[in-house]
């Protein structure tokens, strides 16, 4: 998942639905309810967001890894 900036997570709802989301640098939490329609839910904190969904739990996404650029090709192309 690509986020507009912040740490990515998955919000697991009690009835089985899973929403992608992110936490901004200032701590605001945003969950994507419907990506096709652009519907999101936001709260002042991740705890508030999870509480608003009645017992949801958080799964943190692994940190984004930055890979070095491949080395430049030497010699003539084949």
N, CA, C and O atoms as a Maestro MAE file, in Angstrom:
{
 s_m_m2io_version
 :::
 2.0.0
}

f_m_ct {
 s_m_title
 :::
 protein
 m_atom[312] {
  # First column is atom index #
  i_m_mmod_type
  r_m_x_coord
  r_m_y_coord
  r_m_z_coord
  i_m_residue_number
  s_m_chain_name
  s_m_pdb_residue_name
  s_m_pdb_atom_name
  i_m_atomic_number
  :::
  1 25 0.842 -1.172 0.000 1 A "UNK " " N  " 7
  2 3 0.000 0.000 0.000 1 A "UNK " " CA " 6
  3 2 0.880 1.225 0.000 1 A "UNK " " C  " 6
  4 15 1.859 1.296 0.744 1 A "UNK " " O  " 8
  5 25 0.535 2.198 -0.837 2 A "UNK " " N  " 7
  6 3 1.238 3.465 -0.866 2 A "UNK " " CA " 6
  7 2 0.415 4.496 -0.103 2 A "UNK " " C  " 6
  8 15 -0.770 4.677 -0.381 2 A "UNK " " O  " 8
  9 25 1.041 5.170 0.855 3 A "UNK " " N  " 7
  10 3 0.325 6.163 1.641 3 A "UNK " " CA " 6
  11 2 0.777 7.559 1.265 3 A "UNK " " C  " 6
  12 15 1.888 7.736 0.766 3 A "UNK " " O  " 8
  13 25 -0.073 8.562 1.497 4 A "UNK " " N  " 7
  14 3 0.308 9.935 1.202 4 A "UNK " " CA " 6
  15 2 1.414 10.448 2.105 4 A "UNK " " C  " 6
  16 15 1.896 11.561 1.893 4 A "UNK " " O  " 8
  17 25 1.815 9.724 3.051 5 A "UNK " " N  " 7
  18 3 2.874 10.121 3.973 5 A "UNK " " CA " 6
  19 2 2.509 9.660 5.365 5 A "UNK " " C  " 6
  20 15 1.489 10.084 5.909 5 A "UNK " " O  " 8
  21 25 3.304 8.820 5.938 6 A "UNK " " N  " 7
  22 3 3.001 8.305 7.264 6 A "UNK " " CA " 6
  23 2 3.232 6.812 7.320 6 A "UNK " " C  " 6
  24 15 3.643 6.188 6.341 6 A "UNK " " O  " 8
  25 25 2.960 6.253 8.487 7 A "UNK " " N  " 7
  26 3 3.183 4.818 8.694 7 A "UNK " " CA " 6
  27 2 1.915 4.040 8.361 7 A "UNK " " C  " 6
  28 15 0.835 4.351 8.865 7 A "UNK " " O  " 8
  29 25 2.054 3.032 7.514 8 A "UNK " " N  " 7
  30 3 0.904 2.249 7.041 8 A "UNK " " CA " 6
  31 2 0.503 1.182 8.057 8 A "UNK " " C  " 6
  32 15 1.338 0.650 8.788 8 A "UNK " " O  " 8
  33 25 -0.805 0.881 8.085 9 A "UNK " " N  " 7
  34 3 -1.332 -0.177 8.939 9 A "UNK " " CA " 6
  35 2 -2.543 -0.807 8.271 9 A "UNK " " C  " 6
  36 15 -3.066 -0.301 7.278 9 A "UNK " " O  " 8
  37 25 -2.975 -1.926 8.842 10 A "UNK " " N  " 7
  38 3 -4.242 -2.554 8.459 10 A "UNK " " CA " 6
  39 2 -5.110 -2.598 9.705 10 A "UNK " " C  " 6
  40 15 -4.668 -3.013 10.776 10 A "UNK " " O  " 8
  41 25 -6.355 -2.162 9.544 11 A "UNK " " N  " 7
  42 3 -7.314 -2.138 10.638 11 A "UNK " " CA " 6
  43 2 -8.237 -3.338 10.474 11 A "UNK " " C  " 6
  44 15 -9.035 -3.384 9.537 11 A "UNK " " O  " 8
  45 25 -8.136 -4.310 11.376 12 A "UNK " " N  " 7
  46 3 -8.943 -5.532 11.324 12 A "UNK " " CA " 6
  47 2 -10.204 -5.316 12.158 12 A "UNK " " C  " 6
  48 15 -10.133 -5.166 13.377 12 A "UNK " " O  " 8
  49 25 -11.355 -5.303 11.492 13 A "UNK " " N  " 7
  50 3 -12.624 -5.079 12.174 13 A "UNK " " CA " 6
  51 2 -13.150 -6.386 12.759 13 A "UNK " " C  " 6
  52 15 -12.819 -7.461 12.259 13 A "UNK " " O  " 8
  53 25 -13.966 -6.308 13.817 14 A "UNK " " N  " 7
  54 3 -14.457 -7.521 14.484 14 A "UNK " " CA " 6
  55 2 -15.200 -8.489 13.559 14 A "UNK " " C  " 6
  56 15 -15.144 -9.698 13.783 14 A "UNK " " O  " 8
  57 25 -15.888 -8.000 12.536 15 A "UNK " " N  " 7
  58 3 -16.660 -8.887 11.653 15 A "UNK " " CA " 6
  59 2 -15.852 -9.396 10.462 15 A "UNK " " C  " 6
  60 15 -16.414 -10.011 9.556 15 A "UNK " " O  " 8
  61 25 -14.528 -9.146 10.449 16 A "UNK " " N  " 7
  62 3 -13.664 -9.741 9.443 16 A "UNK " " CA " 6
  63 2 -13.167 -8.822 8.347 16 A "UNK " " C  " 6
  64 15 -12.205 -9.162 7.658 16 A "UNK " " O  " 8
  65 25 -13.787 -7.673 8.163 17 A "UNK " " N  " 7
  66 3 -13.339 -6.729 7.138 17 A "UNK " " CA " 6
  67 2 -12.001 -6.130 7.556 17 A "UNK " " C  " 6
  68 15 -11.765 -5.894 8.740 17 A "UNK " " O  " 8
  69 25 -11.124 -5.884 6.578 18 A "UNK " " N  " 7
  70 3 -9.816 -5.289 6.846 18 A "UNK " " CA " 6
  71 2 -9.697 -4.015 6.019 18 A "UNK " " C  " 6
  72 15 -9.911 -4.029 4.807 18 A "UNK " " O  " 8
  73 25 -9.352 -2.910 6.683 19 A "UNK " " N  " 7
  74 3 -9.182 -1.622 6.018 19 A "UNK " " CA " 6
  75 2 -7.718 -1.215 6.057 19 A "UNK " " C  " 6
  76 15 -7.055 -1.370 7.082 19 A "UNK " " O  " 8
  77 25 -7.209 -0.691 4.938 20 A "UNK " " N  " 7
  78 3 -5.867 -0.127 4.911 20 A "UNK " " CA " 6
  79 2 -5.929 1.291 5.450 20 A "UNK " " C  " 6
  80 15 -6.959 1.958 5.353 20 A "UNK " " O  " 8
  81 25 -4.825 1.746 6.017 21 A "UNK " " N  " 7
  82 3 -4.783 3.105 6.532 21 A "UNK " " CA " 6
  83 2 -3.371 3.545 6.823 21 A "UNK " " C  " 6
  84 15 -2.410 2.827 6.546 21 A "UNK " " O  " 8
  85 25 -3.250 4.741 7.389 22 A "UNK " " N  " 7
  86 3 -1.940 5.268 7.743 22 A "UNK " " CA " 6
  87 2 -2.085 6.247 8.896 22 A "UNK " " C  " 6
  88 15 -3.161 6.792 9.143 22 A "UNK " " O  " 8
  89 25 -0.982 6.455 9.594 23 A "UNK " " N  " 7
  90 3 -0.902 7.435 10.669 23 A "UNK " " CA " 6
  91 2 0.030 8.532 10.189 23 A "UNK " " C  " 6
  92 15 1.143 8.253 9.743 23 A "UNK " " O  " 8
  93 25 -0.419 9.781 10.279 24 A "UNK " " N  " 7
  94 3 0.383 10.917 9.837 24 A "UNK " " CA " 6
  95 2 1.446 11.245 10.880 24 A "UNK " " C  " 6
  96 15 1.429 10.709 11.988 24 A "UNK " " O  " 8
  97 25 2.364 12.127 10.518 25 A "UNK " " N  " 7
  98 3 3.442 12.515 11.425 25 A "UNK " " CA " 6
  99 2 2.911 13.148 12.711 25 A "UNK " " C  " 6
  100 15 3.544 13.032 13.761 25 A "UNK " " O  " 8
  101 25 1.757 13.818 12.643 26 A "UNK " " N  " 7
  102 3 1.192 14.444 13.847 26 A "UNK " " CA " 6
  103 2 0.265 13.512 14.624 26 A "UNK " " C  " 6
  104 15 -0.362 13.942 15.592 26 A "UNK " " O  " 8
  105 25 0.165 12.237 14.217 27 A "UNK " " N  " 7
  106 3 -0.589 11.240 14.963 27 A "UNK " " CA " 6
  107 2 -2.003 10.985 14.498 27 A "UNK " " C  " 6
  108 15 -2.673 10.101 15.032 27 A "UNK " " O  " 8
  109 25 -2.482 11.741 13.507 28 A "UNK " " N  " 7
  110 3 -3.840 11.505 13.009 28 A "UNK " " CA " 6
  111 2 -3.881 10.178 12.261 28 A "UNK " " C  " 6
  112 15 -2.962 9.856 11.508 28 A "UNK " " O  " 8
  113 25 -4.945 9.408 12.469 29 A "UNK " " N  " 7
  114 3 -5.110 8.108 11.814 29 A "UNK " " CA " 6
  115 2 -6.196 8.202 10.752 29 A "UNK " " C  " 6
  116 15 -7.254 8.789 10.977 29 A "UNK " " O  " 8
  117 25 -5.917 7.613 9.588 30 A "UNK " " N  " 7
  118 3 -6.853 7.626 8.463 30 A "UNK " " CA " 6
  119 2 -7.015 6.194 7.973 30 A "UNK " " C  " 6
  120 15 -6.025 5.488 7.779 30 A "UNK " " O  " 8
  121 25 -8.257 5.759 7.771 31 A "UNK " " N  " 7
  122 3 -8.551 4.433 7.220 31 A "UNK " " CA " 6
  123 2 -9.336 4.612 5.929 31 A "UNK " " C  " 6
  124 15 -10.211 5.474 5.840 31 A "UNK " " O  " 8
  125 25 -9.019 3.794 4.931 32 A "UNK " " N  " 7
  126 3 -9.708 3.841 3.643 32 A "UNK " " CA " 6
  127 2 -10.882 2.874 3.702 32 A "UNK " " C  " 6
  128 15 -10.693 1.659 3.760 32 A "UNK " " O  " 8
  129 25 -12.090 3.414 3.687 33 A "UNK " " N  " 7
  130 3 -13.285 2.562 3.732 33 A "UNK " " CA " 6
  131 2 -13.684 2.078 2.349 33 A "UNK " " C  " 6
  132 15 -14.114 0.934 2.201 33 A "UNK " " O  " 8
  133 25 -13.553 2.917 1.338 34 A "UNK " " N  " 7
  134 3 -13.890 2.538 -0.039 34 A "UNK " " CA " 6
  135 2 -12.964 3.296 -0.980 34 A "UNK " " C  " 6
  136 15 -13.170 4.481 -1.240 34 A "UNK " " O  " 8
  137 25 -11.944 2.609 -1.492 35 A "UNK " " N  " 7
  138 3 -10.958 3.248 -2.359 35 A "UNK " " CA " 6
  139 2 -11.575 3.722 -3.670 35 A "UNK " " C  " 6
  140 15 -11.174 4.759 -4.199 35 A "UNK " " O  " 8
  141 25 -12.545 2.976 -4.202 36 A "UNK " " N  " 7
  142 3 -13.172 3.356 -5.469 36 A "UNK " " CA " 6
  143 2 -13.940 4.667 -5.350 36 A "UNK " " C  " 6
  144 15 -13.921 5.484 -6.271 36 A "UNK " " O  " 8
  145 25 -14.605 4.869 -4.236 37 A "UNK " " N  " 7
  146 3 -15.389 6.087 -4.027 37 A "UNK " " CA " 6
  147 2 -14.612 7.170 -3.286 37 A "UNK " " C  " 6
  148 15 -15.093 8.293 -3.142 37 A "UNK " " O  " 8
  149 25 -13.414 6.835 -2.817 38 A "UNK " " N  " 7
  150 3 -12.601 7.798 -2.089 38 A "UNK " " CA " 6
  151 2 -13.096 8.074 -0.679 38 A "UNK " " C  " 6
  152 15 -12.886 9.167 -0.153 38 A "UNK " " O  " 8
  153 25 -13.750 7.099 -0.062 39 A "UNK " " N  " 7
  154 3 -14.279 7.281 1.288 39 A "UNK " " CA " 6
  155 2 -13.237 6.890 2.327 39 A "UNK " " C  " 6
  156 15 -12.666 5.801 2.272 39 A "UNK " " O  " 8
  157 25 -12.998 7.784 3.267 40 A "UNK " " N  " 7
  158 3 -12.064 7.524 4.351 40 A "UNK " " CA " 6
  159 2 -12.713 7.874 5.683 40 A "UNK " " C  " 6
  160 15 -13.715 8.587 5.737 40 A "UNK " " O  " 8
  161 25 -12.129 7.364 6.741 41 A "UNK " " N  " 7
  162 3 -12.506 7.736 8.104 41 A "UNK " " CA " 6
  163 2 -11.229 8.189 8.791 41 A "UNK " " C  " 6
  164 15 -10.170 7.596 8.588 41 A "UNK " " O  " 8
  165 25 -11.321 9.231 9.599 42 A "UNK " " N  " 7
  166 3 -10.140 9.757 10.277 42 A "UNK " " CA " 6
  167 2 -10.460 10.016 11.742 42 A "UNK " " C  " 6
  168 15 -11.610 10.242 12.120 42 A "UNK " " O  " 8
  169 25 -9.415 9.976 12.552 43 A "UNK " " N  " 7
  170 3 -9.550 10.258 13.976 43 A "UNK " " CA " 6
  171 2 -8.269 10.927 14.457 43 A "UNK " " C  " 6
  172 15 -7.231 10.866 13.798 43 A "UNK " " O  " 8
  173 25 -8.365 11.560 15.608 44 A "UNK " " N  " 7
  174 3 -7.218 12.277 16.165 44 A "UNK " " CA " 6
  175 2 -6.058 11.345 16.512 44 A "UNK " " C  " 6
  176 15 -4.904 11.774 16.535 44 A "UNK " " O  " 8
  177 25 -6.354 10.075 16.780 45 A "UNK " " N  " 7
  178 3 -5.304 9.104 17.098 45 A "UNK " " CA " 6
  179 2 -5.720 7.726 16.592 45 A "UNK " " C  " 6
  180 15 -6.886 7.490 16.275 45 A "UNK " " O  " 8
  181 25 -4.759 6.837 16.527 46 A "UNK " " N  " 7
  182 3 -5.038 5.468 16.101 46 A "UNK " " CA " 6
  183 2 -5.943 4.758 17.112 46 A "UNK " " C  " 6
  184 15 -6.811 3.972 16.732 46 A "UNK " " O  " 8
  185 25 -5.737 5.036 18.380 47 A "UNK " " N  " 7
  186 3 -6.582 4.436 19.418 47 A "UNK " " CA " 6
  187 2 -8.035 4.877 19.248 47 A "UNK " " C  " 6
  188 15 -8.951 4.068 19.390 47 A "UNK " " O  " 8
  189 25 -8.247 6.167 18.941 48 A "UNK " " N  " 7
  190 3 -9.605 6.670 18.714 48 A "UNK " " CA " 6
  191 2 -10.239 6.012 17.494 48 A "UNK " " C  " 6
  192 15 -11.423 5.677 17.511 48 A "UNK " " O  " 8
  193 25 -9.453 5.825 16.437 49 A "UNK " " N  " 7
  194 3 -9.973 5.194 15.224 49 A "UNK " " CA " 6
  195 2 -10.408 3.754 15.513 49 A "UNK " " C  " 6
  196 15 -11.506 3.349 15.131 49 A "UNK " " O  " 8
  197 25 -9.556 2.989 16.182 50 A "UNK " " N  " 7
  198 3 -9.883 1.593 16.507 50 A "UNK " " CA " 6
  199 2 -11.098 1.519 17.428 50 A "UNK " " C  " 6
  200 15 -11.957 0.654 17.255 50 A "UNK " " O  " 8
  201 25 -11.170 2.415 18.396 51 A "UNK " " N  " 7
  202 3 -12.313 2.434 19.319 51 A "UNK " " CA " 6
  203 2 -13.608 2.744 18.564 51 A "UNK " " C  " 6
  204 15 -14.658 2.192 18.891 51 A "UNK " " O  " 8
  205 25 -13.544 3.611 17.567 52 A "UNK " " N  " 7
  206 3 -14.716 3.958 16.773 52 A "UNK " " CA " 6
  207 2 -15.258 2.792 15.961 52 A "UNK " " C  " 6
  208 15 -16.429 2.792 15.579 52 A "UNK " " O  " 8
  209 25 -14.423 1.807 15.698 53 A "UNK " " N  " 7
  210 3 -14.865 0.618 14.967 53 A "UNK " " CA " 6
  211 2 -15.211 -0.535 15.908 53 A "UNK " " C  " 6
  212 15 -15.322 -1.677 15.463 53 A "UNK " " O  " 8
  213 25 -15.380 -0.259 17.178 54 A "UNK " " N  " 7
  214 3 -15.882 -1.256 18.123 54 A "UNK " " CA " 6
  215 2 -14.991 -2.457 18.341 54 A "UNK " " C  " 6
  216 15 -15.430 -3.593 18.162 54 A "UNK " " O  " 8
  217 25 -13.746 -2.228 18.725 55 A "UNK " " N  " 7
  218 3 -12.876 -3.348 19.060 55 A "UNK " " CA " 6
  219 2 -11.973 -3.812 17.936 55 A "UNK " " C  " 6
  220 15 -11.478 -4.939 17.968 55 A "UNK " " O  " 8
  221 25 -11.750 -2.975 16.952 56 A "UNK " " N  " 7
  222 3 -10.828 -3.324 15.867 56 A "UNK " " CA " 6
  223 2 -9.406 -3.435 16.418 56 A "UNK " " C  " 6
  224 15 -9.091 -2.855 17.457 56 A "UNK " " O  " 8
  225 25 -8.562 -4.174 15.726 57 A "UNK " " N  " 7
  226 3 -7.158 -4.217 16.123 57 A "UNK " " CA " 6
  227 2 -6.272 -3.854 14.936 57 A "UNK " " C  " 6
  228 15 -6.680 -3.945 13.778 57 A "UNK " " O  " 8
  229 25 -5.051 -3.442 15.256 58 A "UNK " " N  " 7
  230 3 -4.110 -2.893 14.278 58 A "UNK " " CA " 6
  231 2 -3.038 -3.913 13.941 58 A "UNK " " C  " 6
  232 15 -2.527 -4.613 14.816 58 A "UNK " " O  " 8
  233 25 -2.708 -3.986 12.670 59 A "UNK " " N  " 7
  234 3 -1.551 -4.747 12.196 59 A "UNK " " CA " 6
  235 2 -0.671 -3.745 11.460 59 A "UNK " " C  " 6
  236 15 -1.081 -3.186 10.443 59 A "UNK " " O  " 8
  237 25 0.523 -3.518 11.967 60 A "UNK " " N  " 7
  238 3 1.424 -2.553 11.336 60 A "UNK " " CA " 6
  239 2 2.034 -3.141 10.075 60 A "UNK " " C  " 6
  240 15 2.411 -4.313 10.045 60 A "UNK " " O  " 8
  241 25 2.129 -2.332 9.046 61 A "UNK " " N  " 7
  242 3 2.805 -2.744 7.812 61 A "UNK " " CA " 6
  243 2 4.307 -2.675 8.055 61 A "UNK " " C  " 6
  244 15 4.770 -1.838 8.830 61 A "UNK " " O  " 8
  245 25 5.074 -3.547 7.401 62 A "UNK " " N  " 7
  246 3 6.525 -3.470 7.567 62 A "UNK " " CA " 6
  247 2 7.035 -2.141 7.018 62 A "UNK " " C  " 6
  248 15 6.445 -1.587 6.091 62 A "UNK " " O  " 8
  249 25 8.132 -1.625 7.585 63 A "UNK " " N  " 7
  250 3 8.678 -0.366 7.079 63 A "UNK " " CA " 6
  251 2 9.061 -0.489 5.606 63 A "UNK " " C  " 6
  252 15 9.475 -1.551 5.143 63 A "UNK " " O  " 8
  253 25 8.916 0.599 4.896 64 A "UNK " " N  " 7
  254 3 9.289 0.622 3.482 64 A "UNK " " CA " 6
  255 2 10.800 0.515 3.369 64 A "UNK " " C  " 6
  256 15 11.538 1.223 4.054 64 A "UNK " " O  " 8
  257 25 11.249 -0.371 2.502 65 A "UNK " " N  " 7
  258 3 12.682 -0.532 2.292 65 A "UNK " " CA " 6
  259 2 13.086 0.222 1.040 65 A "UNK " " C  " 6
  260 15 12.453 0.109 -0.009 65 A "UNK " " O  " 8
  261 25 14.155 0.995 1.172 66 A "UNK " " N  " 7
  262 3 14.678 1.716 0.021 66 A "UNK " " CA " 6
  263 2 15.843 0.913 -0.545 66 A "UNK " " C  " 6
  264 15 16.846 0.691 0.133 66 A "UNK " " O  " 8
  265 25 15.699 0.485 -1.779 67 A "UNK " " N  " 7
  266 3 16.730 -0.317 -2.417 67 A "UNK " " CA " 6
  267 2 17.634 0.589 -3.236 67 A "UNK " " C  " 6
  268 15 17.160 1.528 -3.876 67 A "UNK " " O  " 8
  269 25 18.935 0.315 -3.220 68 A "UNK " " N  " 7
  270 3 19.832 1.130 -4.040 68 A "UNK " " CA " 6
  271 2 19.555 0.903 -5.524 68 A "UNK " " C  " 6
  272 15 19.055 -0.147 -5.928 68 A "UNK " " O  " 8
  273 25 19.888 1.901 -6.314 69 A "UNK " " N  " 7
  274 3 19.713 1.788 -7.763 69 A "UNK " " CA " 6
  275 2 20.649 0.705 -8.289 69 A "UNK " " C  " 6
  276 15 21.740 0.524 -7.749 69 A "UNK " " O  " 8
  277 25 20.245 -0.019 -9.335 70 A "UNK " " N  " 7
  278 3 21.137 -1.032 -9.901 70 A "UNK " " CA " 6
  279 2 22.368 -0.363 -10.502 70 A "UNK " " C  " 6
  280 15 22.308 0.792 -10.926 70 A "UNK " " O  " 8
  281 25 23.480 -1.088 -10.539 71 A "UNK " " N  " 7
  282 3 24.697 -0.489 -11.107 71 A "UNK " " CA " 6
  283 2 24.516 -0.203 -12.595 71 A "UNK " " C  " 6
  284 15 23.768 -0.888 -13.293 71 A "UNK " " O  " 8
  285 25 25.213 0.812 -13.052 72 A "UNK " " N  " 7
  286 3 25.158 1.169 -14.473 72 A "UNK " " CA " 6
  287 2 25.761 0.045 -15.304 72 A "UNK " " C  " 6
  288 15 26.722 -0.599 -14.882 72 A "UNK " " O  " 8
  289 25 25.199 -0.188 -16.479 73 A "UNK " " N  " 7
  290 3 25.704 -1.224 -17.375 73 A "UNK " " CA " 6
  291 2 27.021 -0.771 -18.001 73 A "UNK " " C  " 6
  292 15 27.177 0.391 -18.378 73 A "UNK " " O  " 8
  293 25 27.950 -1.691 -18.105 74 A "UNK " " N  " 7
  294 3 29.250 -1.408 -18.705 74 A "UNK " " CA " 6
  295 2 29.314 -2.070 -20.075 74 A "UNK " " C  " 6
  296 15 28.714 -3.124 -20.285 74 A "UNK " " O  " 8
  297 25 30.016 -1.478 -20.976 75 A "UNK " " N  " 7
  298 3 30.187 -2.083 -22.296 75 A "UNK " " CA " 6
  299 2 29.034 -1.769 -23.226 75 A "UNK " " C  " 6
  300 15 28.175 -0.939 -22.924 75 A "UNK " " O  " 8
  301 25 29.030 -2.453 -24.374 76 A "UNK " " N  " 7
  302 3 28.005 -2.208 -25.388 76 A "UNK " " CA " 6
  303 2 26.754 -3.029 -25.096 76 A "UNK " " C  " 6
  304 15 26.847 -4.144 -24.583 76 A "UNK " " O  " 8
  305 25 25.589 -2.483 -25.420 77 A "UNK " " N  " 7
  306 3 24.360 -3.263 -25.234 77 A "UNK " " CA " 6
  307 2 24.313 -4.435 -26.194 77 A "UNK " " C  " 6
  308 15 24.881 -4.358 -27.283 77 A "UNK " " O  " 8
  309 25 23.658 -5.506 -25.822 78 A "UNK " " N  " 7
  310 3 23.581 -6.697 -26.674 78 A "UNK " " CA " 6
  311 2 22.319 -6.722 -27.451 78 A "UNK " " C  " 6
  312 15 22.087 -7.654 -28.221 78 A "UNK " " O  " 8
  :::
 }
 m_bond[311] {
  # First column is bond index #
  i_m_from
  i_m_to
  i_m_order
  :::
  1 1 2 1
  2 2 3 1
  3 3 4 2
  4 3 5 1
  5 5 6 1
  6 6 7 1
  7 7 8 2
  8 7 9 1
  9 9 10 1
  10 10 11 1
  11 11 12 2
  12 11 13 1
  13 13 14 1
  14 14 15 1
  15 15 16 2
  16 15 17 1
  17 17 18 1
  18 18 19 1
  19 19 20 2
  20 19 21 1
  21 21 22 1
  22 22 23 1
  23 23 24 2
  24 23 25 1
  25 25 26 1
  26 26 27 1
  27 27 28 2
  28 27 29 1
  29 29 30 1
  30 30 31 1
  31 31 32 2
  32 31 33 1
  33 33 34 1
  34 34 35 1
  35 35 36 2
  36 35 37 1
  37 37 38 1
  38 38 39 1
  39 39 40 2
  40 39 41 1
  41 41 42 1
  42 42 43 1
  43 43 44 2
  44 43 45 1
  45 45 46 1
  46 46 47 1
  47 47 48 2
  48 47 49 1
  49 49 50 1
  50 50 51 1
  51 51 52 2
  52 51 53 1
  53 53 54 1
  54 54 55 1
  55 55 56 2
  56 55 57 1
  57 57 58 1
  58 58 59 1
  59 59 60 2
  60 59 61 1
  61 61 62 1
  62 62 63 1
  63 63 64 2
  64 63 65 1
  65 65 66 1
  66 66 67 1
  67 67 68 2
  68 67 69 1
  69 69 70 1
  70 70 71 1
  71 71 72 2
  72 71 73 1
  73 73 74 1
  74 74 75 1
  75 75 76 2
  76 75 77 1
  77 77 78 1
  78 78 79 1
  79 79 80 2
  80 79 81 1
  81 81 82 1
  82 82 83 1
  83 83 84 2
  84 83 85 1
  85 85 86 1
  86 86 87 1
  87 87 88 2
  88 87 89 1
  89 89 90 1
  90 90 91 1
  91 91 92 2
  92 91 93 1
  93 93 94 1
  94 94 95 1
  95 95 96 2
  96 95 97 1
  97 97 98 1
  98 98 99 1
  99 99 100 2
  100 99 101 1
  101 101 102 1
  102 102 103 1
  103 103 104 2
  104 103 105 1
  105 105 106 1
  106 106 107 1
  107 107 108 2
  108 107 109 1
  109 109 110 1
  110 110 111 1
  111 111 112 2
  112 111 113 1
  113 113 114 1
  114 114 115 1
  115 115 116 2
  116 115 117 1
  117 117 118 1
  118 118 119 1
  119 119 120 2
  120 119 121 1
  121 121 122 1
  122 122 123 1
  123 123 124 2
  124 123 125 1
  125 125 126 1
  126 126 127 1
  127 127 128 2
  128 127 129 1
  129 129 130 1
  130 130 131 1
  131 131 132 2
  132 131 133 1
  133 133 134 1
  134 134 135 1
  135 135 136 2
  136 135 137 1
  137 137 138 1
  138 138 139 1
  139 139 140 2
  140 139 141 1
  141 141 142 1
  142 142 143 1
  143 143 144 2
  144 143 145 1
  145 145 146 1
  146 146 147 1
  147 147 148 2
  148 147 149 1
  149 149 150 1
  150 150 151 1
  151 151 152 2
  152 151 153 1
  153 153 154 1
  154 154 155 1
  155 155 156 2
  156 155 157 1
  157 157 158 1
  158 158 159 1
  159 159 160 2
  160 159 161 1
  161 161 162 1
  162 162 163 1
  163 163 164 2
  164 163 165 1
  165 165 166 1
  166 166 167 1
  167 167 168 2
  168 167 169 1
  169 169 170 1
  170 170 171 1
  171 171 172 2
  172 171 173 1
  173 173 174 1
  174 174 175 1
  175 175 176 2
  176 175 177 1
  177 177 178 1
  178 178 179 1
  179 179 180 2
  180 179 181 1
  181 181 182 1
  182 182 183 1
  183 183 184 2
  184 183 185 1
  185 185 186 1
  186 186 187 1
  187 187 188 2
  188 187 189 1
  189 189 190 1
  190 190 191 1
  191 191 192 2
  192 191 193 1
  193 193 194 1
  194 194 195 1
  195 195 196 2
  196 195 197 1
  197 197 198 1
  198 198 199 1
  199 199 200 2
  200 199 201 1
  201 201 202 1
  202 202 203 1
  203 203 204 2
  204 203 205 1
  205 205 206 1
  206 206 207 1
  207 207 208 2
  208 207 209 1
  209 209 210 1
  210 210 211 1
  211 211 212 2
  212 211 213 1
  213 213 214 1
  214 214 215 1
  215 215 216 2
  216 215 217 1
  217 217 218 1
  218 218 219 1
  219 219 220 2
  220 219 221 1
  221 221 222 1
  222 222 223 1
  223 223 224 2
  224 223 225 1
  225 225 226 1
  226 226 227 1
  227 227 228 2
  228 227 229 1
  229 229 230 1
  230 230 231 1
  231 231 232 2
  232 231 233 1
  233 233 234 1
  234 234 235 1
  235 235 236 2
  236 235 237 1
  237 237 238 1
  238 238 239 1
  239 239 240 2
  240 239 241 1
  241 241 242 1
  242 242 243 1
  243 243 244 2
  244 243 245 1
  245 245 246 1
  246 246 247 1
  247 247 248 2
  248 247 249 1
  249 249 250 1
  250 250 251 1
  251 251 252 2
  252 251 253 1
  253 253 254 1
  254 254 255 1
  255 255 256 2
  256 255 257 1
  257 257 258 1
  258 258 259 1
  259 259 260 2
  260 259 261 1
  261 261 262 1
  262 262 263 1
  263 263 264 2
  264 263 265 1
  265 265 266 1
  266 266 267 1
  267 267 268 2
  268 267 269 1
  269 269 270 1
  270 270 271 1
  271 271 272 2
  272 271 273 1
  273 273 274 1
  274 274 275 1
  275 275 276 2
  276 275 277 1
  277 277 278 1
  278 278 279 1
  279 279 280 2
  280 279 281 1
  281 281 282 1
  282 282 283 1
  283 283 284 2
  284 283 285 1
  285 285 286 1
  286 286 287 1
  287 287 288 2
  288 287 289 1
  289 289 290 1
  290 290 291 1
  291 291 292 2
  292 291 293 1
  293 293 294 1
  294 294 295 1
  295 295 296 2
  296 295 297 1
  297 297 298 1
  298 298 299 1
  299 299 300 2
  300 299 301 1
  301 301 302 1
  302 302 303 1
  303 303 304 2
  304 303 305 1
  305 305 306 1
  306 306 307 1
  307 307 308 2
  308 307 309 1
  309 309 310 1
  310 310 311 1
  311 311 312 2
  :::
 }
}
